[in-house]
Amino acid sequence: MVELLRFKKKMPKSITTYWNPLNSDNKAQWQAIAGLEGMVEELTLSVDQETGEYTRLTRFYPQADTKDFGSKSHNYPEEIFIVSGRLYDRAFEMWLETGHYASRPPYEVHGSFYTDIGCVVLEISFPNRVA
């Protein structure tokens, strides 16, 4: 038990027991992204209040298109994994399909995005590791 308590002290990111955020019973947990209501939602799975690091899911509904928001980049690294569906990244001119993974360096341009069938993306971001 003492070992477990020491581990928790070293782990500042929030901790959650097993649950399925993709289960329809958990739909209320998802939040619309401002300006993309009805197209894209997000669900933060874990966050470190001290560093700002977070893990979240982003769900794009079928026919979602973020071209009006253009491409983006940020000054911190992030990792993404396509959990399901597919997403077209206009910056790379390629379809990202289930199983695609990327470790993005700071300032890498990505998006805008489009999906025909919908997509769920796992994102792990490190805003405290600015370049």
N, CA and C of each residue as an Amber inpcrd file, in Angstrom:
protein
   393
   0.8180000  -1.1960000   0.0000000   0.0000000   0.0000000   0.0000000
   0.8620000   1.2600000   0.0000000   1.9480000   1.2560000   0.7820000
   2.8490000   2.4100000   0.8270000   3.4280000   2.6590000  -0.5650000
   3.7870000   1.5970000  -1.2880000   4.3250000   1.7190000  -2.6400000
   3.3040000   2.3780000  -3.5620000   2.0530000   2.0140000  -3.4550000
   0.9940000   2.6010000  -4.2690000   0.8440000   4.0900000  -3.9670000
   0.8980000   4.4730000  -2.7050000   0.7910000   5.8860000  -2.3410000
   1.9580000   6.6860000  -2.9060000   3.1610000   6.1370000  -2.8740000
   4.3180000   6.8170000  -3.4590000   4.1160000   7.0090000  -4.9540000
   3.5790000   6.0010000  -5.6260000   3.3230000   6.0930000  -7.0630000
   2.3350000   7.2110000  -7.3550000   1.2710000   7.3030000  -6.5750000
   0.2620000   8.3430000  -6.8030000   0.8550000   9.7360000  -6.6220000
   1.7690000   9.9000000  -5.6850000   2.3920000  11.2030000  -5.4750000
   3.2320000  11.6010000  -6.6760000   3.8220000  10.6480000  -7.3840000
   4.6450000  10.9260000  -8.5520000   3.8000000  11.1320000  -9.7990000
   2.5400000  10.7630000  -9.7570000   1.6600000  10.7910000 -10.9190000
   0.7010000  11.9650000 -10.7950000   1.0890000  13.1640000 -11.2850000
   0.2050000  14.3060000 -11.1190000  -0.9900000  14.3150000 -12.0720000
  -0.9450000  13.5090000 -13.1470000  -2.0670000  13.4700000 -14.0750000
  -3.2560000  12.7930000 -13.3920000  -4.4550000  13.2510000 -13.6990000
  -5.6400000  12.6680000 -13.0700000  -5.7350000  11.1770000 -13.3740000
  -6.3370000  10.4670000 -12.4470000  -6.4450000   9.0100000 -12.5430000
  -7.9170000   8.6350000 -12.6000000  -8.2550000   7.7190000 -13.5120000
  -9.6300000   7.2590000 -13.6800000  -9.6320000   5.7430000 -13.7710000
 -10.6230000   5.1150000 -13.1480000 -10.7460000   3.6730000 -13.2730000
 -11.3030000   3.3290000 -14.6530000 -11.3020000   2.0590000 -14.9830000
 -11.7910000   1.6210000 -16.2950000 -13.2070000   2.1040000 -16.5710000
 -13.3950000   2.6430000 -17.7630000 -14.7160000   3.0070000 -18.2600000
 -14.5920000   3.1350000 -19.7660000 -15.7100000   3.1750000 -20.4480000
 -15.6830000   3.2140000 -21.9030000 -16.2890000   4.5350000 -22.3900000
 -15.4480000   5.5100000 -22.7290000 -15.9720000   6.7940000 -23.1910000
 -16.6940000   6.7130000 -24.5320000 -16.5060000   5.6220000 -25.2740000
 -17.1740000   5.4650000 -26.5700000 -18.5590000   4.8370000 -26.4410000
 -18.8950000   4.3430000 -25.2560000 -20.2060000   3.7520000 -25.0120000
 -21.2680000   4.8550000 -25.0680000 -22.3900000   4.5750000 -25.7080000
 -23.4460000   5.5840000 -25.8650000 -23.9740000   6.0900000 -24.5170000
 -23.8230000   5.3030000 -23.4560000 -24.2530000   5.7440000 -22.1260000
 -23.4490000   6.9540000 -21.6430000 -22.2870000   7.1890000 -22.2370000
 -21.4090000   8.2730000 -21.8080000 -21.4380000   9.4830000 -22.7490000
 -22.4440000   9.5560000 -23.6110000 -22.5520000  10.6570000 -24.5880000
 -22.5340000  12.0270000 -23.9110000 -23.1260000  12.1420000 -22.7490000
 -23.1960000  13.4300000 -22.0560000 -21.8290000  13.9310000 -21.6000000
 -20.8430000  13.0570000 -21.5570000 -19.4930000  13.4590000 -21.1410000
 -18.7800000  14.2990000 -22.2050000 -19.1800000  14.1430000 -23.4640000
 -18.5360000  14.8390000 -24.5740000 -18.9760000  16.2940000 -24.6240000
 -18.0580000  17.1740000 -25.0280000 -18.3440000  18.6000000 -25.1350000
 -18.1040000  19.0570000 -26.5710000 -19.0360000  19.8200000 -27.1120000
 -18.8580000  20.3850000 -28.4530000 -17.6850000  21.3590000 -28.4300000
 -16.9320000  21.3850000 -29.5210000 -15.8370000  22.3470000 -29.6550000
 -16.4270000  23.6320000 -30.2180000 -16.1390000  24.7400000 -29.5660000
 -16.7020000  26.0380000 -29.9560000 -16.4540000  26.3150000 -31.4340000
 -17.5160000  26.6510000 -32.1260000 -17.4440000  26.9380000 -33.5460000
 -17.6240000  25.7160000 -34.4190000 -17.5290000  24.5320000 -33.8180000
 -17.6750000  23.2780000 -34.5710000 -18.8400000  22.4450000 -34.0450000
 -19.7820000  23.0970000 -33.3840000 -20.9310000  22.3930000 -32.8210000
 -21.6250000  21.5690000 -33.9000000 -21.9830000  20.3420000 -33.5480000
 -22.6440000  19.4490000 -34.4860000 -21.6830000  18.7350000 -35.4300000
 -20.3960000  19.0960000 -35.3760000 -19.3900000  18.4570000 -36.2360000
 -18.2940000  17.7490000 -35.4380000 -17.8210000  18.4100000 -34.3720000
 -16.6650000  17.8880000 -33.6310000 -16.8960000  18.0620000 -32.1350000
 -16.6030000  16.9910000 -31.3870000 -16.7060000  17.0090000 -29.9280000
 -15.3940000  16.5170000 -29.3350000 -15.1840000  16.8450000 -28.0560000
 -13.9940000  16.3630000 -27.3690000 -14.3510000  15.8830000 -25.9760000
 -13.4910000  15.0240000 -25.4690000 -13.6600000  14.4780000 -24.1330000
 -12.2760000  14.3490000 -23.5120000 -12.0060000  15.1280000 -22.4870000
 -10.7160000  15.0390000 -21.8020000 -10.7400000  13.8130000 -20.9000000
  -9.7480000  12.9550000 -21.1020000  -9.6490000  11.7170000 -20.3250000
  -8.7930000  11.8960000 -19.0860000  -7.7490000  12.6980000 -19.2120000
  -6.8210000  12.8870000 -18.1130000  -6.1110000  14.2160000 -18.3000000
  -5.8440000  14.8950000 -17.1910000  -5.1420000  16.1740000 -17.2680000
  -4.2350000  16.3360000 -16.0540000  -3.1050000  16.9810000 -16.2660000
  -2.1820000  17.3270000 -15.1910000  -2.3900000  18.8160000 -14.9230000
  -2.9760000  19.1420000 -13.7950000  -3.2940000  20.5320000 -13.4770000
  -2.0430000  21.3980000 -13.3230000  -0.9270000  20.7820000 -12.9610000
   0.3150000  21.5430000 -12.7850000   0.9820000  21.8780000 -14.1190000
   1.0650000  20.9180000 -15.0210000   1.8060000  21.1170000 -16.2710000
   0.9020000  21.4470000 -17.4570000  -0.3810000  21.1250000 -17.3460000
  -1.2950000  21.3350000 -18.4610000  -1.3180000  20.1810000 -19.4500000
  -0.4690000  19.1600000 -19.2410000  -0.4870000  17.9990000 -20.1410000
  -1.8430000  17.3170000 -20.0590000  -2.3380000  16.8560000 -21.2130000
  -3.6440000  16.2250000 -21.2150000  -3.7310000  15.1170000 -22.2570000
  -4.6820000  14.2290000 -22.0140000  -5.0450000  13.1710000 -22.9450000
  -6.5240000  13.3460000 -23.2160000  -6.8790000  13.3720000 -24.5040000
  -8.2980000  13.5390000 -24.8150000  -8.6520000  12.8070000 -26.0970000
  -9.9510000  12.6030000 -26.2480000 -10.5070000  12.0630000 -27.4780000
 -11.2000000  13.1950000 -28.2170000 -11.0610000  13.2070000 -29.5310000
 -11.7920000  14.1340000 -30.3730000 -12.6070000  13.3120000 -31.3530000
 -13.8960000  13.5960000 -31.4070000 -14.7930000  12.8460000 -32.2860000
 -15.3010000  13.7720000 -33.3900000 -15.0200000  13.3730000 -34.6310000
 -15.5050000  14.0930000 -35.8050000 -16.7040000  13.3160000 -36.3450000
 -17.8290000  13.9880000 -36.5000000 -19.0050000  13.3310000 -37.0680000
 -18.8750000  13.2300000 -38.5850000 -19.5890000  12.2700000 -39.2070000
 -19.5320000  12.1560000 -40.6720000 -19.8070000  13.4980000 -41.3440000
 -19.0270000  13.7790000 -42.3660000 -19.0930000  15.0080000 -43.1590000
 -18.5390000  16.2420000 -42.4360000 -17.9270000  16.0650000 -41.2720000
 -17.3170000  17.2050000 -40.5780000 -16.1870000  17.7610000 -41.4290000
 -16.1120000  19.0770000 -41.4970000 -15.0880000  19.7390000 -42.3020000
 -14.6530000  21.0140000 -41.5790000 -13.3740000  21.1040000 -41.2440000
 -12.8680000  22.2600000 -40.4990000 -12.1450000  23.2620000 -41.4020000
 -12.3920000  23.2200000 -42.7040000 -11.6550000  24.1030000 -43.6350000
 -11.8490000  25.5760000 -43.3200000 -12.9970000  25.9510000 -42.7680000
 -13.2210000  27.3540000 -42.4310000 -12.2950000  27.8420000 -41.3140000
 -11.7100000  26.9080000 -40.5760000 -10.7960000  27.2580000 -39.4900000
  -9.3270000  27.1820000 -39.9300000  -9.0990000  26.6680000 -41.1310000
  -7.7440000  26.5930000 -41.6680000  -6.8680000  25.5890000 -40.9410000
  -5.6000000  25.6180000 -41.2780000  -4.6430000  24.7270000 -40.6250000
  -4.2170000  25.3480000 -39.2960000  -3.4980000  24.5680000 -38.4980000
  -3.0320000  25.0990000 -37.2280000  -1.6860000  24.4950000 -36.8670000
  -1.0400000  25.1370000 -35.9390000   0.1860000  24.6110000 -35.3330000
   0.2590000  25.2110000 -33.9370000   1.0790000  24.6220000 -33.0990000
   1.2540000  25.1330000 -31.7420000   2.6940000  24.9120000 -31.3270000
   3.1010000  25.5810000 -30.2750000   4.5050000  25.5680000 -29.8720000
   4.8770000  24.4140000 -28.9420000   4.0720000  23.3740000 -28.9180000
   4.3480000  22.2110000 -28.0740000   4.1190000  20.9240000 -28.8630000
   4.7500000  19.8200000 -28.4240000   4.5590000  18.5420000 -29.1150000
   3.2420000  17.8830000 -28.7140000   2.7900000  16.9990000 -29.5830000
   1.6150000  16.1960000 -29.2800000   1.7020000  14.8820000 -30.0410000
   0.9660000  13.9150000 -29.5520000   0.8550000  12.6240000 -30.2230000
  -0.6100000  12.4200000 -30.5660000  -0.8470000  11.8040000 -31.7190000
  -2.2180000  11.4730000 -32.0850000  -2.2740000  10.0330000 -32.5900000
  -3.4090000   9.4010000 -32.3460000  -3.6610000   8.0360000 -32.7910000
  -5.1050000   7.9790000 -33.2730000  -5.3080000   7.4630000 -34.4840000
  -6.6610000   7.3370000 -35.0220000  -7.2760000   6.0580000 -34.4510000
  -8.2640000   6.2280000 -33.5910000  -8.9170000   5.1080000 -32.9110000
  -9.8910000   4.4080000 -33.8510000 -10.6570000   5.2020000 -34.5970000
 -11.6290000   4.6200000 -35.5220000 -11.9400000   5.6240000 -36.6250000
 -12.4280000   5.1030000 -37.7380000 -12.8190000   5.9440000 -38.8600000
 -11.6350000   6.4190000 -39.6700000 -11.8420000   7.5550000 -40.3420000
 -10.7450000   8.1370000 -41.1060000 -10.9270000   9.6370000 -41.1980000
  -9.7980000  10.3230000 -41.3560000  -9.7550000  11.7700000 -41.3260000
  -8.7520000  12.2430000 -42.3740000  -9.1700000  13.1670000 -43.2160000
  -8.2640000  13.7060000 -44.2320000  -7.5750000  14.9470000 -43.6850000
  -6.2500000  14.9350000 -43.6760000  -5.4470000  16.0670000 -43.2270000
  -4.9750000  16.8210000 -44.4610000  -5.5300000  18.0010000 -44.6810000
  -5.1980000  18.7710000 -45.8830000  -3.7460000  19.2360000 -45.8990000
  -3.1390000  19.4700000 -44.7370000  -1.7390000  19.9010000 -44.7000000
  -0.8160000  18.8270000 -45.2560000  -1.1620000  17.5700000 -45.0170000
  -0.3380000  16.4520000 -45.4950000  -0.9030000  15.8060000 -46.7510000
  -2.0980000  16.2580000 -47.1530000  -2.7800000  15.7010000 -48.3140000
  -2.8580000  14.1760000 -48.2350000  -3.3580000  13.6970000 -47.0760000
  -3.4800000  12.2490000 -46.9110000  -4.6060000  11.8900000 -45.9510000
  -5.1480000  10.6760000 -46.1860000  -6.1510000  10.1020000 -45.2920000
  -5.4340000   9.4350000 -44.1320000  -5.8600000   9.7670000 -42.9300000
  -5.4010000   9.0930000 -41.7160000  -6.5080000   8.1160000 -41.3540000
  -6.1580000   6.8390000 -41.3060000  -7.1670000   5.8110000 -41.0560000
  -6.8930000   5.1060000 -39.7420000  -7.8480000   4.2940000 -39.3000000
  -7.7150000   3.5650000 -38.0490000  -6.3190000   2.9580000 -37.9470000
  -5.6450000   3.2730000 -36.8360000  -4.3010000   2.7580000 -36.5990000
  -3.1870000   3.7300000 -36.9220000  -3.4680000   4.7800000 -37.6770000
  -2.4230000   5.7740000 -37.9580000  -2.0060000   6.4690000 -36.6630000
  -0.7080000   6.7390000 -36.5590000  -0.1280000   7.3970000 -35.3870000
   0.8370000   8.4670000 -35.8590000   0.9240000   9.5510000 -35.1030000
   1.9300000  10.5810000 -35.3740000   2.3920000  11.1800000 -34.0560000
   3.6680000  11.4860000 -34.0010000   4.2460000  12.2450000 -32.9050000
   4.6630000  13.5760000 -33.5140000   3.8700000  14.5960000 -33.2590000
   4.0790000  15.8900000 -33.9060000   5.0470000  16.7610000 -33.1070000
   6.0440000  17.3050000 -33.7880000   6.9410000  18.2380000 -33.1060000
   6.2710000  19.6040000 -32.9740000   6.7940000  20.4730000 -32.1280000
   6.2520000  21.8280000 -32.0420000   6.2610000  22.5030000 -33.4110000
   5.2530000  23.2950000 -33.6600000   5.0780000  24.1130000 -34.8700000
   4.7590000  23.3300000 -36.1430000   4.5500000  22.0160000 -36.0520000
   4.1730000  21.2830000 -37.2580000   2.7510000  21.6910000 -37.6600000
   2.5860000  22.0770000 -38.9010000   1.2780000  22.4930000 -39.4120000
   0.4490000  21.2430000 -39.7010000  -0.8060000  21.2400000 -39.2520000
  -1.7280000  20.1350000 -39.5230000  -3.1320000  20.7010000 -39.7210000
  -3.9610000  19.9260000 -40.4390000  -5.2970000  20.3970000 -40.7730000
  -5.2380000  21.3760000 -41.9370000  -6.3320000  21.8250000 -42.2960000
  -7.6650000  21.5370000 -41.8120000  -8.0420000  20.0830000 -42.1000000
  -9.1590000  19.6510000 -41.4980000  -9.5460000  18.2540000 -41.5510000
 -10.9340000  18.0620000 -42.1630000 -11.1050000  16.8900000 -42.7660000
 -12.4010000  16.4820000 -43.3090000 -12.5500000  14.9820000 -43.0660000
 -13.7730000  14.5490000 -42.7830000 -14.0580000  13.1220000 -42.6910000
 -15.3790000  12.8240000 -43.3870000 -15.3810000  11.7500000 -44.1410000
 -16.6100000  11.3340000 -44.8020000 -17.4490000  10.4240000 -43.9090000
 -16.7920000   9.5560000 -43.1550000 -17.4980000   8.5470000 -42.3580000
 -17.4430000   8.7930000 -40.8560000 -16.7090000   9.7920000 -40.4220000
 -16.5270000  10.0540000 -38.9990000 -15.1880000   9.5090000 -38.5330000
 -14.7530000   9.9730000 -37.3620000 -13.4300000   9.5920000 -36.8790000
 -13.3250000   9.8990000 -35.3910000 -12.5870000   9.0460000 -34.6730000
 -12.2430000   9.3170000 -33.2760000 -10.7200000   9.3290000 -33.1890000
 -10.1940000  10.4110000 -32.6150000  -8.7460000  10.6070000 -32.5010000
  -8.3690000  10.6880000 -31.0280000  -7.3270000   9.9390000 -30.6400000
  -6.7330000  10.0560000 -29.3090000  -5.5870000  11.0460000 -29.4200000
  -5.5930000  12.0350000 -28.5660000  -4.5620000  13.0770000 -28.5820000
  -3.9110000  13.1650000 -27.2100000  -2.5950000  13.1760000 -27.1920000
  -1.8320000  13.3710000 -25.9630000  -0.9740000  14.6040000 -26.2090000
  -1.2280000  15.6700000 -25.4570000  -0.5630000  16.9450000 -25.6940000
   0.2760000  17.3640000 -24.4960000   1.3500000  18.0880000 -24.7980000
   2.3380000  18.4820000 -23.8050000   2.5810000  20.0000000 -23.8550000
   1.5800000  20.8160000 -23.5030000   1.7170000  22.2680000 -23.6220000
   2.7870000  22.8760000 -22.7210000   3.2820000  22.1400000 -21.7610000
   4.3410000  22.6490000 -20.8950000   5.7280000  22.4700000 -21.5260000
   5.8100000  21.7580000 -22.6250000   7.0960000  21.4850000 -23.2870000
   7.2330000  22.3700000 -24.5290000   7.1020000  23.6630000 -24.3250000
   7.1500000  24.5950000 -25.4520000   8.5510000  24.6790000 -26.0320000
   8.5840000  24.8730000 -27.3430000   9.8700000  24.9460000 -28.0420000
  10.3750000  26.3690000 -28.0450000
